[in-house]
């Protein structure tokens, strides 16, 4: 195969080719109309072979929070290869070029939603955390105390949600600290959604896209809480919301209060829409999270991520780049990896530096 060059999208020469590649994967082959060719929340990249664009993807610029530390994170979206060029290695070459370019551009971490986990593992991504979809019949919704006042907010009121969202993120790993544009993407991208918030200041909120249909299973777009009282109060609201429905569904992380306290017969739980992460800049990430550890890392795709990092002395941790992503996120934990023995070597210092943390992502991209 000819050399694959990955570079940023150039609107002066790439527009038709870029959107043509995406249309063949995401728009049934129909050319994406000019009015829908948006980079409002992302930026474009192309994979070029012999001067022809044969692959494309988008990057959403996130501020990921990992174990309480903010890191610039690239959310990879809309990965596409021309249909007649699939299966020959172009996709893997594009992704390998992509992760190297992301490092050059200053990203420390990257995340994506895979069509196939096996495919993205070739470029260093690994599954981290759990998004649990809870589908609860109306009669199984628990009667929880609503001790906090509730009020209806609109997308323009998102600043009232920031502290609650930040507290939720700080007790987990992998979430995005949203800027104003990203808040509006979540709350009003296609139409303005309703936000029901409890507490003042807000201790929990639910984002709802109301359906007028009775006796259906309605989905809660986003559920976030910062206190136990907030969680119980917003769950009490959801019970009322479901009075003319068959039930509700929503997502929670693996430390789900519902799973721990309110799970009942007839409630369905499912791990859905798994996300993968990658460490793009190994030495920088390790310096932020575990500067006292000496870590040996092997990386198949980014040469500068290979080696031993940290102070002189004995090796505390010997891992692959995919294992490192899971260790950084915290789920599966280093303790789990050590117990199941895929990690080559781990010291007590490493176990102490990387305790288990629930990994979760609220963004869809």
Secondary structure as GFF3:
##gff-version 3
##sequence-region A 1 365
A	DSSP	beta_strand	4	8	.	.	.	ID=ss1
A	DSSP	alpha_helix	15	26	.	.	.	ID=ss2
A	DSSP	three_ten_helix	34	36	.	.	.	ID=ss3
A	DSSP	beta_strand	43	49	.	.	.	ID=ss4
A	DSSP	beta_strand	52	66	.	.	.	ID=ss5
A	DSSP	beta_strand	69	81	.	.	.	ID=ss6
A	DSSP	three_ten_helix	83	85	.	.	.	ID=ss7
A	DSSP	alpha_helix	90	104	.	.	.	ID=ss8
A	DSSP	beta_strand	109	112	.	.	.	ID=ss9
A	DSSP	alpha_helix	117	121	.	.	.	ID=ss10
A	DSSP	beta_strand	126	127	.	.	.	ID=ss11
A	DSSP	beta_strand	132	137	.	.	.	ID=ss12
A	DSSP	three_ten_helix	138	140	.	.	.	ID=ss13
A	DSSP	beta_strand	150	153	.	.	.	ID=ss14
A	DSSP	three_ten_helix	155	161	.	.	.	ID=ss15
A	DSSP	alpha_helix	162	170	.	.	.	ID=ss16
A	DSSP	beta_strand	175	176	.	.	.	ID=ss17
A	DSSP	alpha_helix	180	188	.	.	.	ID=ss18
A	DSSP	beta_strand	194	198	.	.	.	ID=ss19
A	DSSP	beta_strand	204	208	.	.	.	ID=ss20
A	DSSP	beta_strand	217	225	.	.	.	ID=ss21
A	DSSP	alpha_helix	228	241	.	.	.	ID=ss22
A	DSSP	three_ten_helix	242	244	.	.	.	ID=ss23
A	DSSP	beta_strand	247	252	.	.	.	ID=ss24
A	DSSP	alpha_helix	257	257	.	.	.	ID=ss25
A	DSSP	pi_helix	258	262	.	.	.	ID=ss26
A	DSSP	beta_strand	268	271	.	.	.	ID=ss27
A	DSSP	beta_strand	276	279	.	.	.	ID=ss28
A	DSSP	alpha_helix	282	289	.	.	.	ID=ss29
A	DSSP	beta_strand	295	298	.	.	.	ID=ss30
A	DSSP	three_ten_helix	303	305	.	.	.	ID=ss31
A	DSSP	beta_strand	307	309	.	.	.	ID=ss32
A	DSSP	beta_strand	317	320	.	.	.	ID=ss33
A	DSSP	alpha_helix	321	329	.	.	.	ID=ss34
A	DSSP	alpha_helix	334	340	.	.	.	ID=ss35
A	DSSP	beta_strand	345	346	.	.	.	ID=ss36
A	DSSP	alpha_helix	348	353	.	.	.	ID=ss37
###
